[in-house]
Amino acid sequence: MAMQVDELVVVAEYNTAVEAEMAKSILACAGIYAQIENEYMATLYPGVVRARLIVDESDYKQAKTLLRLRD
């Protein structure tokens, strides 16, 4: 059965794809599905193009809280 997705929203932006992957892993451990936008461009141009971590709108508050605890 396919996962129902409401709307994807940006929860965080990172200078590198590696930072975004670490944050994505934190969310995955909490059961929150996330995607990284601009992953390849952020790898080619770190600090110029930012990797954007996106989540379902219904998971936004929980994801933001989890990522704040990481900082």
SERO-745650 format. One record per atom (N, C-alpha, C): residue number from 1; residue in three letters; x, y, z; atom name. Coordinates in steps of 0.02 Angstrom, whole numbers, plus 50000, padded with zeros to 5 digits. Layout:
# SERO-745650
+-----+--------+-------+-------+-------+-------+
! num ! residu !     x !     y !     z ! atome !
+-----+--------+-------+-------+-------+-------+
! NUM !    ALA !     X !     Y !     Z !    CA !
...
+-----+--------+-------+-------+-------+-------+
//
This chain:
# SERO-745650
+-----+--------+-------+-------+-------+-------+
! num ! residu !     x !     y !     z ! atome !
+-----+--------+-------+-------+-------+-------+
!   1 !    MET ! 50042 ! 49941 ! 50000 !     N !
!   1 !    MET ! 50000 ! 50000 ! 50000 !    CA !
!   1 !    MET ! 50044 ! 50062 ! 50000 !     C !
!   2 !    ALA ! 50028 ! 50110 ! 49959 !     N !
!   2 !    ALA ! 50067 ! 50171 ! 49952 !    CA !
!   2 !    ALA ! 50057 ! 50217 ! 50012 !     C !
!   3 !    MET ! 50110 ! 50254 ! 50029 !     N !
!   3 !    MET ! 50107 ! 50301 ! 50084 !    CA !
!   3 !    MET ! 50070 ! 50364 ! 50061 !     C !
!   4 !    GLN ! 50024 ! 50388 ! 50101 !     N !
!   4 !    GLN ! 49987 ! 50449 ! 50087 !    CA !
!   4 !    GLN ! 50030 ! 50509 ! 50106 !     C !
!   5 !    VAL ! 50041 ! 50554 ! 50060 !     N !
!   5 !    VAL ! 50081 ! 50614 ! 50072 !    CA !
!   5 !    VAL ! 50036 ! 50675 ! 50062 !     C !
!   6 !    ASP ! 50031 ! 50717 ! 50114 !     N !
!   6 !    ASP ! 49991 ! 50778 ! 50109 !    CA !
!   6 !    ASP ! 50028 ! 50829 ! 50067 !     C !
!   7 !    GLU ! 50074 ! 50862 ! 50098 !     N !
!   7 !    GLU ! 50115 ! 50911 ! 50063 !    CA !
!   7 !    GLU ! 50184 ! 50910 ! 50095 !     C !
!   8 !    LEU ! 50236 ! 50915 ! 50053 !     N !
!   8 !    LEU ! 50303 ! 50915 ! 50079 !    CA !
!   8 !    LEU ! 50325 ! 50986 ! 50094 !     C !
!   9 !    VAL ! 50358 ! 50995 ! 50151 !     N !
!   9 !    VAL ! 50381 ! 51061 ! 50172 !    CA !
!   9 !    VAL ! 50454 ! 51056 ! 50194 !     C !
!  10 !    VAL ! 50490 ! 51111 ! 50186 !     N !
!  10 !    VAL ! 50561 ! 51114 ! 50206 !    CA !
!  10 !    VAL ! 50565 ! 51121 ! 50282 !     C !
!  11 !    VAL ! 50599 ! 51074 ! 50314 !     N !
!  11 !    VAL ! 50607 ! 51077 ! 50386 !    CA !
!  11 !    VAL ! 50676 ! 51105 ! 50406 !     C !
!  12 !    ALA ! 50725 ! 51098 ! 50360 !     N !
!  12 !    ALA ! 50792 ! 51124 ! 50375 !    CA !
!  12 !    ALA ! 50833 ! 51129 ! 50311 !     C !
!  13 !    GLU ! 50885 ! 51170 ! 50312 !     N !
!  13 !    GLU ! 50932 ! 51176 ! 50257 !    CA !
!  13 !    GLU ! 51002 ! 51168 ! 50285 !     C !
!  14 !    TYR ! 51045 ! 51136 ! 50245 !     N !
!  14 !    TYR ! 51113 ! 51122 ! 50267 !    CA !
!  14 !    TYR ! 51163 ! 51140 ! 50213 !     C !
!  15 !    ASN ! 51224 ! 51158 ! 50233 !     N !
!  15 !    ASN ! 51276 ! 51177 ! 50186 !    CA !
!  15 !    ASN ! 51302 ! 51118 ! 50146 !     C !
!  16 !    THR ! 51298 ! 51058 ! 50174 !     N !
!  16 !    THR ! 51323 ! 50999 ! 50139 !    CA !
!  16 !    THR ! 51271 ! 50943 ! 50140 !     C !
!  17 !    ALA ! 51277 ! 50898 ! 50091 !     N !
!  17 !    ALA ! 51233 ! 50840 ! 50088 !    CA !
!  17 !    ALA ! 51245 ! 50793 ! 50147 !     C !
!  18 !    VAL ! 51306 ! 50791 ! 50173 !     N !
!  18 !    VAL ! 51322 ! 50747 ! 50229 !    CA !
!  18 !    VAL ! 51283 ! 50769 ! 50291 !     C !
!  19 !    GLU ! 51281 ! 50834 ! 50305 !     N !
!  19 !    GLU ! 51242 ! 50860 ! 50361 !    CA !
!  19 !    GLU ! 51167 ! 50843 ! 50353 !     C !
!  20 !    ALA ! 51142 ! 50850 ! 50293 !     N !
!  20 !    ALA ! 51072 ! 50834 ! 50279 !    CA !
!  20 !    ALA ! 51058 ! 50760 ! 50289 !     C !
!  21 !    GLU ! 51105 ! 50717 ! 50269 !     N !
!  21 !    GLU ! 51097 ! 50644 ! 50279 !    CA !
!  21 !    GLU ! 51095 ! 50626 ! 50353 !     C !
!  22 !    MET ! 51137 ! 50659 ! 50393 !     N !
!  22 !    MET ! 51137 ! 50645 ! 50464 !    CA !
!  22 !    MET ! 51069 ! 50664 ! 50495 !     C !
!  23 !    ALA ! 51042 ! 50721 ! 50475 !     N !
!  23 !    ALA ! 50978 ! 50743 ! 50501 !    CA !
!  23 !    ALA ! 50922 ! 50696 ! 50477 !     C !
!  24 !    LYS ! 50927 ! 50675 ! 50415 !     N !
!  24 !    LYS ! 50878 ! 50628 ! 50387 !    CA !
!  24 !    LYS ! 50878 ! 50563 ! 50427 !     C !
!  25 !    SER ! 50937 ! 50540 ! 50447 !     N !
!  25 !    SER ! 50943 ! 50478 ! 50487 !    CA !
!  25 !    SER ! 50909 ! 50486 ! 50555 !     C !
!  26 !    ILE ! 50917 ! 50543 ! 50586 !     N !
!  26 !    ILE ! 50885 ! 50557 ! 50650 !    CA !
!  26 !    ILE ! 50809 ! 50552 ! 50643 !     C !
!  27 !    LEU ! 50783 ! 50581 ! 50590 !     N !
!  27 !    LEU ! 50711 ! 50579 ! 50579 !    CA !
!  27 !    LEU ! 50688 ! 50508 ! 50563 !     C !
!  28 !    ALA ! 50727 ! 50472 ! 50525 !     N !
!  28 !    ALA ! 50709 ! 50403 ! 50508 !    CA !
!  28 !    ALA ! 50704 ! 50360 ! 50570 !     C !
!  29 !    CYS ! 50749 ! 50370 ! 50618 !     N !
!  29 !    CYS ! 50747 ! 50332 ! 50681 !    CA !
!  29 !    CYS ! 50683 ! 50346 ! 50720 !     C !
!  30 !    ALA ! 50654 ! 50405 ! 50709 !     N !
!  30 !    ALA ! 50592 ! 50423 ! 50743 !    CA !
!  30 !    ALA ! 50531 ! 50404 ! 50701 !     C !
!  31 !    GLY ! 50543 ! 50373 ! 50644 !     N !
!  31 !    GLY ! 50487 ! 50352 ! 50601 !    CA !
!  31 !    GLY ! 50461 ! 50406 ! 50555 !     C !
!  32 !    ILE ! 50500 ! 50458 ! 50545 !     N !
!  32 !    ILE ! 50480 ! 50513 ! 50501 !    CA !
!  32 !    ILE ! 50516 ! 50506 ! 50435 !     C !
!  33 !    TYR ! 50477 ! 50501 ! 50381 !     N !
!  33 !    TYR ! 50505 ! 50496 ! 50314 !    CA !
!  33 !    TYR ! 50527 ! 50566 ! 50291 !     C !
!  34 !    ALA ! 50588 ! 50570 ! 50265 !     N !
!  34 !    ALA ! 50614 ! 50634 ! 50241 !    CA !
!  34 !    ALA ! 50650 ! 50623 ! 50175 !     C !
!  35 !    GLN ! 50654 ! 50676 ! 50136 !     N !
!  35 !    GLN ! 50691 ! 50676 ! 50074 !    CA !
!  35 !    GLN ! 50739 ! 50735 ! 50074 !     C !
!  36 !    ILE ! 50790 ! 50729 ! 50033 !     N !
!  36 !    ILE ! 50839 ! 50784 ! 50026 !    CA !
!  36 !    ILE ! 50833 ! 50813 ! 49956 !     C !
!  37 !    GLU ! 50819 ! 50876 ! 49952 !     N !
!  37 !    GLU ! 50819 ! 50913 ! 49888 !    CA !
!  37 !    GLU ! 50888 ! 50944 ! 49878 !     C !
!  38 !    ASN ! 50910 ! 50948 ! 49816 !     N !
!  38 !    ASN ! 50974 ! 50980 ! 49798 !    CA !
!  38 !    ASN ! 51034 ! 50940 ! 49825 !     C !
!  39 !    GLU ! 51025 ! 50876 ! 49838 !     N !
!  39 !    GLU ! 51079 ! 50835 ! 49867 !    CA !
!  39 !    GLU ! 51141 ! 50836 ! 49822 !     C !
!  40 !    TYR ! 51133 ! 50824 ! 49758 !     N !
!  40 !    TYR ! 51191 ! 50820 ! 49714 !    CA !
!  40 !    TYR ! 51223 ! 50888 ! 49702 !     C !
!  41 !    MET ! 51182 ! 50939 ! 49695 !     N !
!  41 !    MET ! 51210 ! 51006 ! 49685 !    CA !
!  41 !    MET ! 51246 ! 51030 ! 49748 !     C !
!  42 !    ALA ! 51221 ! 51013 ! 49807 !     N !
!  42 !    ALA ! 51254 ! 51032 ! 49869 !    CA !
!  42 !    ALA ! 51321 ! 50995 ! 49876 !     C !
!  43 !    THR ! 51325 ! 50936 ! 49847 !     N !
!  43 !    THR ! 51388 ! 50898 ! 49848 !    CA !
!  43 !    THR ! 51439 ! 50931 ! 49802 !     C !
!  44 !    LEU ! 51416 ! 50952 ! 49744 !     N !
!  44 !    LEU ! 51461 ! 50984 ! 49695 !    CA !
!  44 !    LEU ! 51481 ! 51055 ! 49716 !     C !
!  45 !    TYR ! 51434 ! 51090 ! 49748 !     N !
!  45 !    TYR ! 51446 ! 51160 ! 49768 !    CA !
!  45 !    TYR ! 51429 ! 51171 ! 49841 !     C !
!  46 !    PRO ! 51466 ! 51139 ! 49887 !     N !
!  46 !    PRO ! 51450 ! 51146 ! 49958 !    CA !
!  46 !    PRO ! 51456 ! 51219 ! 49981 !     C !
!  47 !    GLY ! 51407 ! 51240 ! 50019 !     N !
!  47 !    GLY ! 51406 ! 51308 ! 50044 !    CA !
!  47 !    GLY ! 51376 ! 51358 ! 49996 !     C !
!  48 !    VAL ! 51371 ! 51339 ! 49932 !     N !
!  48 !    VAL ! 51340 ! 51382 ! 49882 !    CA !
!  48 !    VAL ! 51268 ! 51362 ! 49871 !     C !
!  49 !    VAL ! 51258 ! 51297 ! 49859 !     N !
!  49 !    VAL ! 51191 ! 51269 ! 49852 !    CA !
!  49 !    VAL ! 51177 ! 51230 ! 49915 !     C !
!  50 !    ARG ! 51122 ! 51244 ! 49948 !     N !
!  50 !    ARG ! 51106 ! 51211 ! 50011 !    CA !
!  50 !    ARG ! 51062 ! 51150 ! 50000 !     C !
!  51 !    ALA ! 51076 ! 51097 ! 50037 !     N !
!  51 !    ALA ! 51035 ! 51037 ! 50037 !    CA !
!  51 !    ALA ! 50974 ! 51049 ! 50081 !     C !
!  52 !    ARG ! 50915 ! 51038 ! 50054 !     N !
!  52 !    ARG ! 50853 ! 51052 ! 50091 !    CA !
!  52 !    ARG ! 50821 ! 50987 ! 50113 !     C !
!  53 !    LEU ! 50807 ! 50982 ! 50177 !     N !
!  53 !    LEU ! 50775 ! 50923 ! 50206 !    CA !
!  53 !    LEU ! 50700 ! 50936 ! 50207 !     C !
!  54 !    ILE ! 50662 ! 50892 ! 50173 !     N !
!  54 !    ILE ! 50590 ! 50902 ! 50170 !    CA !
!  54 !    ILE ! 50553 ! 50843 ! 50201 !     C !
!  55 !    VAL ! 50498 ! 50859 ! 50233 !     N !
!  55 !    VAL ! 50456 ! 50808 ! 50267 !    CA !
!  55 !    VAL ! 50383 ! 50822 ! 50250 !     C !
!  56 !    ASP ! 50341 ! 50774 ! 50266 !     N !
!  56 !    ASP ! 50270 ! 50783 ! 50259 !    CA !
!  56 !    ASP ! 50247 ! 50838 ! 50308 !     C !
!  57 !    GLU ! 50201 ! 50878 ! 50286 !     N !
!  57 !    GLU ! 50177 ! 50934 ! 50327 !    CA !
!  57 !    GLU ! 50152 ! 50911 ! 50396 !     C !
!  58 !    SER ! 50122 ! 50853 ! 50399 !     N !
!  58 !    SER ! 50097 ! 50828 ! 50463 !    CA !
!  58 !    SER ! 50152 ! 50808 ! 50512 !     C !
!  59 !    ASP ! 50213 ! 50798 ! 50487 !     N !
!  59 !    ASP ! 50271 ! 50780 ! 50529 !    CA !
!  59 !    ASP ! 50315 ! 50839 ! 50545 !     C !
!  60 !    TYR ! 50298 ! 50898 ! 50520 !     N !
!  60 !    TYR ! 50342 ! 50956 ! 50525 !    CA !
!  60 !    TYR ! 50360 ! 50973 ! 50598 !     C !
!  61 !    LYS ! 50311 ! 50980 ! 50641 !     N !
!  61 !    LYS ! 50325 ! 51001 ! 50710 !    CA !
!  61 !    LYS ! 50370 ! 50952 ! 50747 !     C !
!  62 !    GLN ! 50355 ! 50887 ! 50740 !     N !
!  62 !    GLN ! 50396 ! 50837 ! 50773 !    CA !
!  62 !    GLN ! 50467 ! 50836 ! 50744 !     C !
!  63 !    ALA ! 50473 ! 50842 ! 50679 !     N !
!  63 !    ALA ! 50539 ! 50843 ! 50647 !    CA !
!  63 !    ALA ! 50579 ! 50903 ! 50670 !     C !
!  64 !    LYS ! 50548 ! 50961 ! 50671 !     N !
!  64 !    LYS ! 50583 ! 51022 ! 50693 !    CA !
!  64 !    LYS ! 50608 ! 51015 ! 50765 !     C !
!  65 !    THR ! 50567 ! 50986 ! 50808 !     N !
!  65 !    THR ! 50586 ! 50975 ! 50878 !    CA !
!  65 !    THR ! 50646 ! 50928 ! 50883 !     C !
!  66 !    LEU ! 50643 ! 50873 ! 50847 !     N !
!  66 !    LEU ! 50698 ! 50824 ! 50848 !    CA !
!  66 !    LEU ! 50763 ! 50855 ! 50823 !     C !
!  67 !    LEU ! 50759 ! 50894 ! 50770 !     N !
!  67 !    LEU ! 50820 ! 50925 ! 50742 !    CA !
!  67 !    LEU ! 50847 ! 50980 ! 50788 !     C !
!  68 !    ARG ! 50804 ! 51014 ! 50824 !     N !
!  68 !    ARG ! 50827 ! 51064 ! 50873 !    CA !
!  68 !    ARG ! 50865 ! 51030 ! 50930 !     C !
!  69 !    LEU ! 50842 ! 50971 ! 50951 !     N !
!  69 !    LEU ! 50876 ! 50935 ! 51005 !    CA !
!  69 !    LEU ! 50946 ! 50914 ! 50984 !     C !
!  70 !    ARG ! 50957 ! 50905 ! 50919 !     N !
!  70 !    ARG ! 51022 ! 50885 ! 50892 !    CA !
!  70 !    ARG ! 51074 ! 50941 ! 50898 !     C !
!  71 !    ASP ! 51049 ! 51003 ! 50892 !     N !
!  71 !    ASP ! 51095 ! 51061 ! 50892 !    CA !
!  71 !    ASP ! 51122 ! 51076 ! 50959 !     C !
+-----+--------+-------+-------+-------+-------+
//
